[in-house]
Amino acid sequence: MSLDLDIRWIDTPQALNAACRALSQADTLAMDTEFFRESTFYPVPALIQLYGGGPVYLIDPQAVKATQALRELLASGPLKLLHASSEDLEVMRIWADVAIAPVMDTQLAQALLGEDPAMSYQRLVERWTGEVLPKDETRSDWLERPLSDSQQRYAAWDVVYLLDAWRAQRKALEGSGRLAWLEEDCRTLGIQEEGNAANGQWYLRQRQLWRLSPRQIEAYQRLTQWRETEVRRRDLPRGWLINDKLLYEIAERMPKNKTLLADIQGLKPALIKREGDTLLALVEQARQQAQEELPAPLPSPMTPAFKKRLKALKQVVAAEAETLGLAPEVLMRRRDLEALVGASLLDAPLPLPRGWRGERLAQPLANALKEVATT
């Protein structure tokens, strides 16, 4: 850790614009964020770190708003490097109102090189540079001001070695012919999860949804969509309003009044008093929904037919993963395999993978399902 650090603290629009002018000359920018999210739905930005090979710029988002120069730098310009980028992208989307592009995620890059799909930044740096980063400020309060010298150095280390690690990763990816795979994966970063919440698909994350009838599923969807709207409006963590388990039980029981609502263990009287009428109204709307407009029932993952299909798909993915030297979950998540099985059992269109994964897996997966269905 002998590298000298030129750290620039940025807390005025003028300093931020000057930093952006300097950074715009770089080919690649390493980027990280520190934020607080214990009592809010939206992350509270505490620090933005940017590094293009010269000074490390530490931007104080508590003191300065995002400027147009910063938005332009982040929305186009140099390649932006992040590690495990999902929350960082969300922080910047909310604070700066910008979608970062082009972007590369070095954790995804490591996964495509056949190594730990969830490799930490510290391990990544040690893997590619041999440097062992300090961990003394891991639990720092990044909202405190002024930040100590130790905190500033720690924040700077979070980006200064990312460029070196990426150069080594890029060379390895080019050598294996997988750089295009990473570029494809990174083009959709941050889009899917936010879209699912915004368009009412959060309910699909519930692993026990198959236990519910179509009308109960309708209730659960309405309840979760109401919560998604409210936690954003009130800026509260989901569980602070009402958690998934309670919403599921409300949908399962379909209570008709507050007395029945109160029978649900874990629903506190204060919540019933405050939100009871709304919860009951949502359940009633589901009860009144026309039968033909209800969602389709979901097949049980406990049936032999489901298990047989899932096993066949997992074998296809495992075989291809072994050929490529990748972890199976890098190719397809279990949730996506289960969605394929469900569609197969319902004779619905198959949500087969696309892009480079589709080229390798779409036809073998479809063939496996067809074969299982005929045996």
C-alpha positions as CSV (number, residue, x, y, z in Angstrom):
1,M,0.0,0.0,0.0
2,S,2.8,2.4,-0.8
3,L,1.0,4.1,-3.6
4,D,0.6,7.9,-3.0
5,L,-2.9,9.2,-3.2
6,D,-3.9,12.5,-4.6
7,I,-7.3,12.9,-3.0
8,R,-9.6,15.8,-4.0
9,W,-12.6,16.6,-1.9
10,I,-15.5,17.9,-4.0
11,D,-18.3,19.9,-2.3
12,T,-19.1,22.8,-4.7
13,P,-20.6,22.9,-8.2
14,Q,-17.5,24.6,-9.5
15,A,-15.2,22.0,-8.1
16,L,-17.5,19.2,-9.4
17,N,-17.5,20.7,-12.9
18,A,-13.8,21.0,-12.9
19,A,-13.4,17.4,-11.9
20,C,-15.7,16.3,-14.7
21,R,-13.6,18.2,-17.2
22,A,-10.5,16.4,-16.0
23,L,-12.2,13.0,-15.9
24,S,-13.7,13.3,-19.3
25,Q,-10.2,13.0,-20.8
26,A,-9.7,9.5,-19.3
27,D,-10.5,6.4,-21.3
28,T,-11.9,4.6,-18.3
29,L,-13.3,5.7,-15.0
30,A,-13.3,3.6,-11.8
31,M,-16.4,4.4,-9.7
32,D,-17.9,3.5,-6.3
33,T,-20.4,4.9,-3.9
34,E,-21.0,4.8,-0.2
35,F,-24.6,5.2,1.1
36,F,-26.9,4.7,4.0
37,R,-30.2,2.6,3.8
38,E,-31.3,1.3,7.2
39,S,-34.4,3.5,7.6
40,T,-35.3,4.5,4.1
41,F,-36.5,2.9,0.9
42,Y,-34.2,5.0,-1.3
43,P,-30.5,4.9,-0.6
44,V,-29.1,8.1,1.0
45,P,-25.9,8.9,-0.9
46,A,-22.9,9.6,1.4
47,L,-20.0,9.6,-1.0
48,I,-19.2,9.2,-4.7
49,Q,-15.7,8.1,-5.7
50,L,-14.3,8.7,-9.2
51,Y,-10.9,7.9,-10.5
52,G,-9.4,8.1,-14.0
53,G,-5.8,7.4,-13.3
54,G,-4.9,10.8,-11.8
55,P,-6.4,12.3,-8.7
56,V,-9.1,10.5,-6.8
57,Y,-12.2,12.6,-6.6
58,L,-14.4,12.2,-3.5
59,I,-17.7,13.9,-4.2
60,D,-19.9,14.9,-1.2
61,P,-23.5,14.4,-2.3
62,Q,-24.7,15.9,1.0
63,A,-23.1,19.2,0.0
64,V,-23.4,19.4,-3.7
65,K,-26.1,18.4,-6.2
66,A,-25.3,16.6,-9.4
67,T,-24.5,19.0,-12.2
68,Q,-25.2,18.8,-15.9
69,A,-21.5,18.2,-16.5
70,L,-21.5,15.1,-14.2
71,R,-24.7,13.8,-15.8
72,E,-23.1,14.0,-19.2
73,L,-19.9,12.4,-18.0
74,L,-21.8,9.5,-16.5
75,A,-24.4,9.0,-19.3
76,S,-21.8,8.8,-22.0
77,G,-18.1,9.6,-22.3
78,P,-15.5,7.2,-20.8
79,L,-16.2,3.6,-19.8
80,K,-17.3,3.4,-16.2
81,L,-16.0,0.5,-14.0
82,L,-17.9,-0.7,-11.0
83,H,-17.7,-3.8,-8.8
84,A,-21.0,-5.4,-7.8
85,S,-22.7,-2.5,-9.4
86,S,-26.5,-2.8,-8.8
87,E,-26.7,-0.6,-5.7
88,D,-24.2,1.9,-7.0
89,L,-26.3,2.3,-10.2
90,E,-29.4,2.8,-8.1
91,V,-27.7,5.4,-6.0
92,M,-26.7,7.4,-9.0
93,R,-30.0,7.0,-10.7
94,I,-31.7,8.5,-7.7
95,W,-29.2,11.2,-6.8
96,A,-28.0,12.3,-10.2
97,D,-31.1,11.2,-12.2
98,V,-28.8,9.4,-14.7
99,A,-28.4,6.0,-16.1
100,I,-24.7,5.3,-16.3
101,A,-23.3,4.2,-19.7
102,P,-21.2,2.6,-20.9
103,V,-20.5,0.5,-17.8
104,M,-18.6,-2.6,-16.9
105,D,-19.0,-4.6,-13.8
106,T,-15.8,-6.3,-12.7
107,Q,-17.7,-8.8,-10.5
108,L,-19.6,-10.0,-13.6
109,A,-16.3,-10.1,-15.5
110,Q,-14.8,-12.3,-12.9
111,A,-17.8,-14.7,-13.0
112,L,-17.3,-15.0,-16.8
113,L,-13.7,-15.9,-16.3
114,G,-14.9,-19.0,-14.4
115,E,-14.1,-17.8,-10.9
116,D,-16.2,-16.9,-7.8
117,P,-19.4,-15.2,-9.2
118,A,-19.6,-13.2,-6.0
119,M,-16.0,-12.2,-5.6
120,S,-15.5,-9.3,-3.3
121,Y,-13.5,-6.2,-4.3
122,Q,-10.8,-6.9,-1.9
123,R,-10.3,-10.4,-3.3
124,L,-10.5,-9.1,-6.8
125,V,-7.7,-6.6,-6.2
126,E,-5.5,-9.3,-4.5
127,R,-6.2,-11.7,-7.3
128,W,-5.1,-9.4,-10.1
129,T,-2.6,-6.9,-8.5
130,G,-1.3,-8.8,-5.4
131,E,-2.2,-5.9,-3.1
132,V,-4.1,-6.5,0.1
133,L,-6.5,-3.7,0.9
134,P,-7.2,-2.6,4.4
135,K,-10.6,-3.3,5.9
136,D,-10.5,-1.0,8.9
137,E,-13.2,1.3,7.7
138,T,-15.7,-1.3,6.5
139,R,-18.3,-0.3,9.0
140,S,-17.7,3.5,8.8
141,D,-20.4,6.1,9.1
142,W,-20.0,7.7,5.7
143,L,-22.5,10.4,6.5
144,E,-20.3,11.9,9.2
145,R,-18.5,15.1,8.4
146,P,-15.6,15.7,8.1
147,L,-14.5,12.3,7.1
148,S,-11.2,11.3,8.7
149,D,-8.0,10.8,6.7
150,S,-8.4,7.1,7.2
151,Q,-11.9,7.1,5.8
152,Q,-10.8,9.1,2.8
153,R,-7.9,6.8,2.0
154,Y,-10.2,3.8,2.4
155,A,-12.7,5.3,0.0
156,A,-10.0,6.1,-2.4
157,W,-8.6,2.5,-2.3
158,D,-12.1,1.4,-3.4
159,V,-11.4,2.7,-6.9
160,V,-7.6,3.2,-7.4
161,Y,-6.9,-0.5,-8.1
162,L,-10.0,-1.1,-10.1
163,L,-8.4,0.1,-13.3
164,D,-5.5,-2.3,-12.9
165,A,-7.8,-5.2,-12.1
166,W,-9.9,-4.4,-15.1
167,R,-7.0,-4.2,-17.6
168,A,-6.0,-7.7,-16.5
169,Q,-9.6,-9.0,-16.7
170,R,-10.1,-7.5,-20.1
171,K,-7.0,-9.2,-21.5
172,A,-8.2,-12.5,-20.1
173,L,-11.7,-12.0,-21.4
174,E,-10.4,-11.1,-24.9
175,G,-8.2,-14.2,-24.8
176,S,-11.2,-16.5,-24.0
177,G,-13.5,-14.7,-26.5
178,R,-15.9,-13.6,-23.7
179,L,-15.5,-9.9,-23.7
180,A,-18.6,-9.6,-25.9
181,W,-20.5,-11.7,-23.4
182,L,-19.7,-9.2,-20.6
183,E,-20.6,-6.2,-22.8
184,E,-24.0,-7.8,-23.5
185,D,-24.6,-8.5,-19.8
186,C,-23.6,-5.0,-18.7
187,R,-25.9,-3.3,-21.2
188,T,-28.9,-4.4,-19.2
189,L,-27.5,-3.7,-15.7
190,G,-30.0,-2.0,-13.3
191,I,-32.9,-2.3,-15.7
192,Q,-34.7,-5.6,-14.9
193,E,-35.1,-5.3,-11.1
194,E,-36.3,-1.7,-11.2
195,G,-38.7,-2.6,-14.0
196,N,-40.1,-5.6,-12.2
197,A,-41.0,-3.4,-9.2
198,A,-42.4,-0.6,-11.3
199,N,-44.6,-2.7,-13.4
200,G,-46.2,-4.7,-10.6
201,Q,-44.0,-7.9,-10.9
202,W,-42.6,-7.8,-7.4
203,Y,-45.1,-10.4,-6.4
204,L,-43.3,-13.0,-8.6
205,R,-40.4,-13.0,-6.1
206,Q,-42.7,-14.9,-3.7
207,R,-41.4,-18.5,-3.7
208,Q,-44.7,-19.9,-2.3
209,L,-46.9,-18.3,-4.9
210,W,-47.8,-21.8,-6.3
211,R,-49.7,-22.6,-3.1
212,L,-52.3,-19.9,-3.9
213,S,-55.4,-20.0,-6.0
214,P,-55.6,-17.6,-9.0
215,R,-57.8,-15.3,-6.9
216,Q,-55.4,-15.4,-4.0
217,I,-52.5,-14.6,-6.4
218,E,-54.5,-11.7,-7.7
219,A,-54.9,-10.4,-4.1
220,Y,-51.2,-10.9,-3.4
221,Q,-50.3,-9.0,-6.6
222,R,-52.6,-6.1,-5.6
223,L,-51.2,-6.0,-2.1
224,T,-47.6,-6.0,-3.1
225,Q,-48.1,-3.4,-5.8
226,W,-49.8,-1.2,-3.2
227,R,-46.9,-1.6,-0.9
228,E,-44.4,-0.8,-3.7
229,T,-46.2,2.4,-4.4
230,E,-46.4,3.4,-0.8
231,V,-42.9,2.6,0.3
232,R,-41.6,4.8,-2.5
233,R,-44.0,7.6,-1.6
234,R,-43.2,7.4,2.1
235,D,-39.5,6.5,1.6
236,L,-39.7,3.5,4.0
237,P,-38.1,0.1,3.8
238,R,-40.6,-2.5,2.6
239,G,-40.6,-4.4,5.9
240,W,-41.3,-1.2,7.9
241,L,-44.6,-0.9,6.2
242,I,-45.5,-4.5,6.0
243,N,-43.4,-7.6,5.1
244,D,-43.9,-10.2,2.4
245,K,-45.0,-12.9,4.9
246,L,-47.9,-10.9,6.2
247,L,-49.0,-9.8,2.7
248,Y,-48.9,-13.5,1.7
249,E,-51.0,-14.5,4.6
250,I,-53.6,-11.8,4.0
251,A,-53.8,-13.0,0.4
252,E,-54.1,-16.6,1.5
253,R,-56.9,-15.9,4.1
254,M,-58.7,-13.2,2.0
255,P,-60.2,-11.6,5.2
256,K,-63.5,-9.8,4.9
257,N,-63.3,-7.6,7.9
258,K,-60.9,-6.2,10.5
259,T,-61.8,-8.9,13.0
260,L,-60.6,-11.6,10.6
261,L,-57.7,-9.4,9.7
262,A,-56.7,-9.2,13.3
263,D,-56.6,-13.0,13.5
264,I,-53.4,-13.0,11.4
265,Q,-50.5,-13.4,13.7
266,G,-48.0,-10.6,13.4
267,L,-50.4,-7.9,12.2
268,K,-50.1,-5.3,14.9
269,P,-53.2,-3.3,16.0
270,A,-51.6,-0.1,15.0
271,L,-51.0,-1.4,11.4
272,I,-54.6,-2.6,11.2
273,K,-55.9,0.8,12.4
274,R,-53.7,2.7,10.0
275,E,-53.9,0.4,6.9
276,G,-56.7,-2.1,7.6
277,D,-59.3,-0.4,5.4
278,T,-56.9,-0.3,2.5
279,L,-55.8,-3.9,2.9
280,L,-59.4,-5.1,3.0
281,A,-60.3,-3.0,0.0
282,L,-57.5,-4.6,-2.0
283,V,-58.6,-8.1,-1.0
284,E,-62.2,-7.2,-2.0
285,Q,-61.1,-6.0,-5.4
286,A,-59.4,-9.3,-6.0
287,R,-62.5,-11.1,-4.8
288,Q,-64.6,-9.2,-7.3
289,Q,-62.2,-9.6,-10.2
290,A,-63.8,-11.4,-13.2
291,Q,-62.7,-15.1,-13.4
292,E,-61.3,-14.8,-16.9
293,E,-59.1,-11.9,-15.8
294,L,-57.4,-13.7,-13.0
295,P,-53.8,-14.9,-13.3
296,A,-53.2,-18.5,-14.3
297,P,-52.6,-21.0,-11.5
298,L,-48.9,-21.9,-11.0
299,P,-47.9,-25.5,-11.1
300,S,-46.6,-27.1,-7.9
301,P,-42.9,-27.6,-7.7
302,M,-43.6,-30.6,-5.6
303,T,-45.1,-32.7,-8.3
304,P,-43.2,-35.4,-10.2
305,A,-43.8,-33.7,-13.5
306,F,-42.2,-30.4,-12.2
307,K,-39.3,-32.1,-10.6
308,K,-38.6,-34.2,-13.6
309,R,-38.5,-31.2,-15.9
310,L,-36.4,-29.1,-13.6
311,K,-33.9,-31.9,-13.2
312,A,-33.6,-32.2,-17.0
313,L,-33.0,-28.4,-17.4
314,K,-30.4,-28.4,-14.6
315,Q,-28.5,-31.1,-16.3
316,V,-28.4,-29.1,-19.6
317,V,-27.2,-26.1,-17.8
318,A,-24.7,-28.0,-15.7
319,A,-23.2,-29.7,-18.8
320,E,-22.8,-26.4,-20.6
321,A,-21.4,-24.8,-17.5
322,E,-18.8,-27.5,-17.2
323,T,-17.9,-27.1,-20.9
324,L,-17.4,-23.4,-20.4
325,G,-15.8,-23.7,-17.0
326,L,-18.4,-21.5,-15.4
327,A,-20.6,-21.8,-12.3
328,P,-24.1,-23.0,-13.4
329,E,-25.8,-19.9,-11.9
330,V,-23.8,-17.7,-14.2
331,L,-25.6,-19.3,-17.1
332,M,-29.1,-19.4,-15.6
333,R,-30.6,-18.8,-12.2
334,R,-32.8,-21.4,-10.6
335,R,-35.7,-18.9,-10.7
336,D,-35.4,-18.8,-14.5
337,L,-35.3,-22.6,-14.8
338,E,-38.4,-22.8,-12.7
339,A,-40.1,-20.2,-14.9
340,L,-39.3,-22.4,-17.9
341,V,-40.8,-25.5,-16.2
342,G,-43.9,-23.6,-15.2
343,A,-44.4,-22.4,-18.8
344,S,-43.9,-25.9,-20.1
345,L,-46.5,-27.4,-17.8
346,L,-49.0,-24.6,-18.7
347,D,-48.3,-25.0,-22.5
348,A,-47.3,-21.3,-22.4
349,P,-44.6,-19.7,-24.5
350,L,-41.2,-20.7,-23.1
351,P,-39.1,-17.8,-21.6
352,L,-35.9,-19.1,-23.2
353,P,-32.6,-17.3,-22.6
354,R,-31.5,-14.8,-25.3
355,G,-28.2,-13.4,-26.4
356,W,-25.1,-15.4,-25.9
357,R,-26.8,-17.6,-23.4
358,G,-29.6,-18.3,-25.8
359,E,-27.2,-19.3,-28.5
360,R,-25.8,-22.0,-26.3
361,L,-28.8,-23.0,-24.2
362,A,-32.1,-22.1,-25.9
363,Q,-32.4,-25.1,-28.2
364,P,-31.0,-27.7,-25.7
365,L,-33.4,-26.5,-23.0
366,A,-36.4,-26.6,-25.4
367,N,-35.3,-30.1,-26.5
368,A,-34.9,-31.3,-23.0
369,L,-38.4,-30.2,-22.1
370,K,-39.9,-31.7,-25.2
371,E,-38.1,-35.0,-24.5
372,V,-39.3,-35.1,-20.8
373,A,-42.9,-34.3,-21.9
374,T,-43.0,-37.3,-24.2
375,T,-41.6,-39.9,-21.8
